[in-house]
Amino acid sequence: MQVVATTDGIPVEFTIHAGAESEQTGRRGLLLDLPAGSVRYTDAGYTDYVAEDLFNEASGSQQQTARKQNSKRPHYPAQSFLIQYFRKGIETCFSQLTARFPKQIHAVTAAGFALKITLFIFAHALHQVGL
């Protein structure tokens, strides 16, 4: 599952894909209709320099991806710190989301499974806004 959340931990967009697929494949399933000037913080699994540059140019937003040790485009230490700081928010959101999931989700069809996941995310979003 790929989730886009606000800084308050409210999921605003998500996509579900097979676990055998890479994060890059899942990322391509997101529409990413973000407000201009937004910053999207991603983990090192999203390292794709061409896609990152294209997103930055085309959307009016920025993608800040955590870098691996052997990156061809390493960040400055201050930038790495900020990326890690803001990544904690999405990690917290995702752990809160998965805490709502039962250990086993029974569904007969893939559509039924996706519906149940969607409802868990919706319930989490309602809880985050205080409803």
MDAnalysis code that builds the backbone (N, CA, C; Angstrom):
import MDAnalysis as mda
import numpy as np

u = mda.Universe.empty(393, n_residues=131, atom_resindex=np.repeat(np.arange(131), 3), trajectory=True)
u.add_TopologyAttr("name", ["N", "CA", "C"] * 131)
u.add_TopologyAttr("resid", np.arange(1, 132))
u.add_TopologyAttr("resname", ["MET", "GLN", "VAL", "VAL", "ALA", "THR", "THR", "ASP", "GLY", "ILE", "PRO", "VAL", "GLU", "PHE", "THR", "ILE", "HIS", "ALA", "GLY", "ALA", "GLU", "SER", "GLU", "GLN", "THR", "GLY", "ARG", "ARG", "GLY", "LEU", "LEU", "LEU", "ASP", "LEU", "PRO", "ALA", "GLY", "SER", "VAL", "ARG", "TYR", "THR", "ASP", "ALA", "GLY", "TYR", "THR", "ASP", "TYR", "VAL", "ALA", "GLU", "ASP", "LEU", "PHE", "ASN", "GLU", "ALA", "SER", "GLY", "SER", "GLN", "GLN", "GLN", "THR", "ALA", "ARG", "LYS", "GLN", "ASN", "SER", "LYS", "ARG", "PRO", "HIS", "TYR", "PRO", "ALA", "GLN", "SER", "PHE", "LEU", "ILE", "GLN", "TYR", "PHE", "ARG", "LYS", "GLY", "ILE", "GLU", "THR", "CYS", "PHE", "SER", "GLN", "LEU", "THR", "ALA", "ARG", "PHE", "PRO", "LYS", "GLN", "ILE", "HIS", "ALA", "VAL", "THR", "ALA", "ALA", "GLY", "PHE", "ALA", "LEU", "LYS", "ILE", "THR", "LEU", "PHE", "ILE", "PHE", "ALA", "HIS", "ALA", "LEU", "HIS", "GLN", "VAL", "GLY", "LEU"])
u.atoms.positions = np.array([
    [0.846, -1.164, 0.000],
    [0.000, 0.000, 0.000],
    [0.897, 1.234, 0.000],
    [0.527, 2.205, -0.780],
    [1.216, 3.488, -0.816],
    [0.243, 4.528, -0.282],
    [0.696, 5.363, 0.649],
    [-0.173, 6.344, 1.286],
    [0.457, 7.727, 1.198],
    [-0.354, 8.724, 0.855],
    [0.047, 10.122, 0.921],
    [-0.757, 10.717, 2.067],
    [-0.055, 11.333, 3.022],
    [-0.724, 11.897, 4.195],
    [-0.276, 13.338, 4.409],
    [-1.112, 14.090, 5.088],
    [-0.752, 15.453, 5.459],
    [0.226, 15.416, 6.623],
    [0.746, 16.575, 6.995],
    [1.660, 16.630, 8.137],
    [0.945, 16.291, 9.438],
    [-0.389, 16.354, 9.449],
    [-1.165, 15.988, 10.628],
    [-1.466, 14.489, 10.679],
    [-0.977, 13.737, 9.700],
    [-1.193, 12.293, 9.686],
    [-2.527, 11.863, 9.115],
    [-3.149, 12.724, 8.339],
    [-4.437, 12.396, 7.725],
    [-4.180, 11.873, 6.310],
    [-4.526, 10.614, 6.033],
    [-4.307, 10.094, 4.681],
    [-5.228, 10.786, 3.687],
    [-4.650, 11.271, 2.595],
    [-5.441, 11.957, 1.580],
    [-5.480, 11.199, 0.268],
    [-4.568, 10.251, 0.112],
    [-4.554, 9.444, -1.098],
    [-3.825, 8.139, -0.798],
    [-4.258, 7.085, -1.451],
    [-3.580, 5.803, -1.274],
    [-3.828, 4.934, -2.489],
    [-2.982, 3.941, -2.630],
    [-3.166, 2.929, -3.659],
    [-2.754, 1.589, -3.071],
    [-3.419, 0.554, -3.510],
    [-3.126, -0.805, -3.051],
    [-2.551, -1.567, -4.240],
    [-1.445, -2.236, -4.008],
    [-0.850, -3.038, -5.071],
    [-0.307, -4.325, -4.480],
    [0.026, -5.266, -5.328],
    [0.526, -6.562, -4.875],
    [1.842, -6.396, -4.123],
    [2.021, -7.181, -3.089],
    [3.234, -7.089, -2.283],
    [4.489, -7.449, -3.049],
    [4.366, -8.216, -4.106],
    [5.519, -8.605, -4.907],
    [5.998, -7.464, -5.806],
    [5.191, -6.424, -5.959],
    [5.571, -5.302, -6.809],
    [6.466, -4.343, -6.023],
    [7.278, -3.601, -6.739],
    [8.177, -2.646, -6.084],
    [7.415, -1.393, -5.666],
    [8.049, -0.601, -4.798],
    [7.432, 0.659, -4.380],
    [7.283, 1.602, -5.567],
    [8.198, 1.504, -6.526],
    [8.105, 2.349, -7.718],
    [6.812, 2.072, -8.484],
    [6.442, 0.811, -8.591],
    [5.202, 0.442, -9.281],
    [4.003, 0.997, -8.525],
    [4.008, 0.879, -7.207],
    [2.921, 1.413, -6.394],
    [2.820, 2.914, -6.476],
    [3.972, 3.586, -6.519],
    [3.993, 5.049, -6.603],
    [3.320, 5.527, -7.876],
    [3.497, 4.787, -8.942],
    [2.901, 5.184, -10.225],
    [1.377, 5.108, -10.195],
    [0.817, 4.394, -9.232],
    [-0.628, 4.295, -9.106],
    [-1.261, 5.489, -8.402],
    [-0.444, 6.344, -7.802],
    [-0.967, 7.523, -7.108],
    [-1.219, 8.649, -8.099],
    [-2.348, 9.333, -7.950],
    [-2.665, 10.456, -8.837],
    [-1.845, 11.693, -8.488],
    [-1.596, 11.894, -7.212],
    [-0.783, 12.999, -6.715],
    [-1.237, 14.363, -7.206],
    [-2.490, 14.658, -6.948],
    [-3.027, 15.980, -7.243],
    [-2.799, 16.830, -5.999],
    [-1.549, 17.236, -5.786],
    [-1.172, 17.985, -4.591],
    [-1.241, 19.485, -4.862],
    [-1.489, 20.275, -3.818],
    [-1.463, 21.732, -4.007],
    [-0.067, 22.189, -4.430],
    [-0.009, 23.214, -5.256],
    [1.286, 23.745, -5.694],
    [2.103, 24.168, -4.475],
    [3.376, 23.886, -4.514],
    [4.254, 24.242, -3.400],
    [4.346, 23.174, -2.328],
    [3.645, 22.055, -2.517],
    [3.701, 20.968, -1.541],
    [5.069, 20.296, -1.592],
    [5.420, 19.659, -0.485],
    [6.643, 18.868, -0.437],
    [6.248, 17.442, -0.094],
    [6.692, 16.520, -0.922],
    [6.401, 15.106, -0.705],
    [7.689, 14.448, -0.222],
    [7.640, 13.871, 0.985],
    [8.793, 13.200, 1.570],
    [8.636, 11.705, 1.366],
    [9.645, 11.086, 0.792],
    [9.586, 9.662, 0.506],
    [10.827, 8.968, 1.045],
    [10.721, 7.645, 1.195],
    [11.875, 6.897, 1.690],
    [12.781, 6.489, 0.527],
    [13.882, 5.846, 0.852],
    [14.902, 5.519, -0.149],
    [14.402, 4.543, -1.214],
    [13.324, 3.843, -0.958],
    [12.760, 2.933, -1.954],
    [12.216, 3.663, -3.171],
    [12.009, 4.961, -3.064],
    [11.486, 5.765, -4.163],
    [12.584, 6.457, -4.955],
    [13.824, 6.049, -4.785],
    [14.929, 6.686, -5.491],
    [14.831, 6.383, -6.978],
    [14.421, 7.380, -7.710],
    [14.360, 7.343, -9.170],
    [14.571, 8.785, -9.595],
    [15.801, 9.114, -9.958],
    [16.165, 10.506, -10.209],
    [15.368, 11.129, -11.344],
    [15.104, 10.377, -12.399],
    [14.352, 10.902, -13.532],
    [12.918, 11.219, -13.109],
    [12.267, 10.281, -12.426],
    [10.888, 10.505, -11.970],
    [10.823, 11.650, -10.963],
    [11.830, 11.753, -10.099],
    [11.867, 12.834, -9.118],
    [11.982, 14.192, -9.808],
    [12.888, 14.312, -10.778],
    [13.045, 15.570, -11.516],
    [11.781, 15.917, -12.286],
    [11.168, 14.922, -12.904],
    [9.933, 15.141, -13.666],
    [8.815, 15.622, -12.750],
    [8.682, 14.981, -11.578],
    [7.654, 15.391, -10.624],
    [7.885, 16.838, -10.182],
    [9.123, 17.180, -9.857],
    [9.442, 18.533, -9.392],
    [9.126, 19.579, -10.457],
    [9.430, 19.275, -11.712],
    [9.189, 20.227, -12.801],
    [7.719, 20.336, -13.166],
    [7.038, 19.215, -13.256],
    [5.673, 19.191, -13.778],
    [4.610, 19.597, -12.769],
    [4.853, 19.351, -11.491],
    [3.777, 19.522, -10.516],
    [3.787, 20.844, -9.776],
    [4.884, 21.560, -9.791],
    [4.970, 22.765, -8.972],
    [5.183, 22.418, -7.515],
    [5.447, 21.163, -7.237],
    [5.719, 20.672, -5.891],
    [7.125, 20.090, -5.875],
    [7.537, 19.609, -4.713],
    [8.865, 19.022, -4.572],
    [8.759, 17.622, -4.025],
    [9.659, 16.769, -4.457],
    [9.798, 15.449, -3.844],
    [11.159, 15.409, -3.185],
    [11.170, 15.116, -1.893],
    [12.404, 14.972, -1.137],
    [12.524, 13.506, -0.742],
    [13.455, 12.810, -1.359],
    [13.620, 11.382, -1.127],
    [14.830, 11.136, -0.247],
    [14.647, 10.306, 0.776],
    [15.779, 9.899, 1.603],
    [16.753, 9.149, 0.698],
    [18.015, 9.359, 0.913],
    [19.028, 8.745, 0.054],
    [19.733, 7.601, 0.759],
    [20.162, 6.631, -0.038],
    [20.985, 5.536, 0.470],
    [22.425, 6.029, 0.597],
    [23.242, 5.257, 1.285],
    [24.641, 5.636, 1.509],
    [25.398, 5.847, 0.196],
    [25.130, 5.004, -0.791],
    [25.883, 5.063, -2.043],
    [25.174, 5.871, -3.128],
    [24.380, 6.842, -2.746],
    [23.590, 7.623, -3.682],
    [24.476, 8.455, -4.605],
    [24.021, 8.613, -5.840],
    [24.726, 9.462, -6.797],
    [24.407, 10.932, -6.546],
    [23.333, 11.193, -5.832],
    [22.924, 12.559, -5.492],
    [22.701, 12.670, -3.986],
    [23.762, 12.644, -3.199],
    [23.564, 12.715, -1.746],
    [23.030, 14.090, -1.331],
    [22.303, 14.116, -0.231],
    [21.792, 15.369, 0.322],
    [22.810, 15.969, 1.277],
    [22.660, 17.268, 1.504],
    [23.440, 17.908, 2.557],
    [22.947, 17.372, 3.895],
    [23.770, 17.371, 4.927],
    [23.338, 16.830, 6.227],
    [22.065, 17.485, 6.769],
    [21.928, 18.797, 6.617],
    [20.727, 19.481, 7.115],
    [19.485, 19.020, 6.355],
    [19.617, 18.830, 5.060],
    [18.486, 18.367, 4.251],
    [18.118, 16.938, 4.634],
    [19.118, 16.087, 4.858],
    [18.851, 14.713, 5.293],
    [18.118, 14.691, 6.623],
    [18.513, 15.582, 7.534],
    [17.853, 15.665, 8.838],
    [16.379, 16.036, 8.666],
    [16.092, 17.032, 7.839],
    [14.703, 17.455, 7.629],
    [13.874, 16.347, 6.986],
    [14.455, 15.643, 6.040],
    [13.728, 14.545, 5.405],
    [13.392, 13.481, 6.435],
    [14.357, 13.103, 7.261],
    [14.107, 12.098, 8.300],
    [13.065, 12.585, 9.303],
    [13.125, 13.860, 9.655],
    [12.169, 14.433, 10.609],
    [10.739, 14.329, 10.067],
    [10.535, 14.738, 8.829],
    [9.192, 14.717, 8.262],
    [8.745, 13.305, 7.888],
    [9.683, 12.402, 7.607],
    [9.337, 11.014, 7.331],
    [8.748, 10.345, 8.568],
    [9.156, 10.773, 9.755],
    [8.614, 10.178, 10.983],
    [7.098, 10.345, 11.042],
    [6.591, 11.467, 10.526],
    [5.145, 11.700, 10.521],
    [4.400, 10.668, 9.698],
    [4.908, 10.354, 8.516],
    [4.230, 9.361, 7.671],
    [4.395, 7.969, 8.258],
    [5.548, 7.692, 8.858],
    [5.737, 6.384, 9.495],
    [4.774, 6.211, 10.662],
    [4.562, 7.283, 11.424],
    [3.609, 7.240, 12.537],
    [2.196, 7.030, 12.005],
    [1.839, 7.752, 10.948],
    [0.514, 7.597, 10.331],
    [0.317, 6.158, 9.873],
    [1.322, 5.596, 9.226],
    [1.192, 4.241, 8.706],
    [1.099, 3.221, 9.842],
    [1.845, 3.426, 10.916],
    [1.752, 2.478, 12.036],
    [0.391, 2.584, 12.717],
    [-0.176, 3.795, 12.794],
    [-1.515, 3.947, 13.355],
    [-2.553, 3.282, 12.459],
    [-2.358, 3.405, 11.150],
    [-3.271, 2.750, 10.208],
    [-3.236, 1.238, 10.377],
    [-2.050, 0.670, 10.376],
    [-1.946, -0.783, 10.462],
    [-2.375, -1.305, 11.825],
    [-2.318, -0.467, 12.859],
    [-2.806, -0.882, 14.175],
    [-4.320, -1.092, 14.140],
    [-5.004, -0.401, 13.232],
    [-6.459, -0.561, 13.092],
    [-6.822, -1.845, 12.344],
    [-5.886, -2.362, 11.552],
    [-6.155, -3.581, 10.799],
    [-6.157, -4.773, 11.741],
    [-7.063, -5.696, 11.538],
    [-6.977, -6.942, 12.310],
    [-5.788, -7.768, 11.819],
    [-5.404, -8.763, 12.578],
    [-4.262, -9.595, 12.178],
    [-4.543, -10.345, 10.886],
    [-5.804, -10.630, 10.643],
    [-6.189, -11.350, 9.434],
    [-7.428, -10.676, 8.865],
    [-7.400, -10.407, 7.584],
    [-8.554, -9.802, 6.911],
    [-9.155, -10.863, 6.002],
    [-10.386, -11.242, 6.306],
    [-11.052, -12.259, 5.502],
    [-11.819, -11.581, 4.375],
    [-11.466, -11.929, 3.156],
    [-12.185, -11.424, 1.995],
    [-12.168, -12.506, 0.927],
    [-13.272, -12.643, 0.228],
    [-13.399, -13.674, -0.794],
    [-12.809, -13.188, -2.122],
    [-12.914, -11.899, -2.389],
    [-12.413, -11.348, -3.649],
    [-11.399, -10.246, -3.375],
    [-10.624, -9.907, -4.371],
    [-9.664, -8.803, -4.253],
    [-10.406, -7.484, -4.033],
    [-11.551, -7.330, -4.671],
    [-12.337, -6.103, -4.496],
    [-12.854, -5.993, -3.057],
    [-13.250, -7.106, -2.479],
    [-13.696, -7.100, -1.084],
    [-12.562, -6.752, -0.134],
    [-11.372, -7.266, -0.415],
    [-10.198, -6.945, 0.388],
    [-9.886, -5.449, 0.294],
    [-9.890, -4.912, -0.931],
    [-9.611, -3.489, -1.134],
    [-10.659, -2.617, -0.437],
    [-11.924, -3.038, -0.467],
    [-12.982, -2.294, 0.208],
    [-12.733, -2.240, 1.713],
    [-12.352, -3.368, 2.305],
    [-12.092, -3.388, 3.742],
    [-10.912, -2.498, 4.104],
    [-9.850, -2.536, 3.326],
    [-8.698, -1.666, 3.567],
    [-9.112, -0.201, 3.459],
    [-9.905, 0.111, 2.441],
    [-10.391, 1.482, 2.246],
    [-11.195, 1.951, 3.453],
    [-12.029, 1.097, 3.990],
    [-12.837, 1.479, 5.154],
    [-11.973, 1.684, 6.403],
    [-10.922, 0.878, 6.565],
    [-10.003, 1.090, 7.691],
    [-9.311, 2.445, 7.560],
    [-8.907, 2.791, 6.349],
    [-8.245, 4.083, 6.125],
    [-9.224, 5.224, 6.366],
    [-10.458, 5.066, 5.914],
    [-11.487, 6.084, 6.134],
    [-11.755, 6.270, 7.623],
    [-11.850, 5.176, 8.362],
    [-12.069, 5.266, 9.811],
    [-10.892, 5.968, 10.494],
    [-9.689, 5.681, 10.040],
    [-8.510, 6.342, 10.609],
    [-8.538, 7.852, 10.325],
    [-8.906, 8.224, 9.097],
    [-8.975, 9.646, 8.735],
    [-10.018, 10.355, 9.594],
    [-11.177, 9.726, 9.800],
    [-12.210, 10.324, 10.655],
    [-11.702, 10.494, 12.086],
    [-10.985, 9.518, 12.584],
    [-10.445, 9.593, 13.937],
    [-9.412, 10.718, 14.048],
    [-8.593, 10.886, 13.019],
    [-7.553, 11.922, 13.042],
    [-8.142, 13.328, 13.049],
    [-9.286, 13.527, 12.386],
    [-9.891, 14.859, 12.366],
    [-10.840, 15.071, 13.544],
    [-10.982, 14.071, 14.403],
    [-11.762, 14.234, 15.619],
    [-13.214, 13.842, 15.509],
    [-13.580, 13.076, 14.529],
    [-14.973, 12.638, 14.393],
    [-15.145, 11.213, 14.863],
])
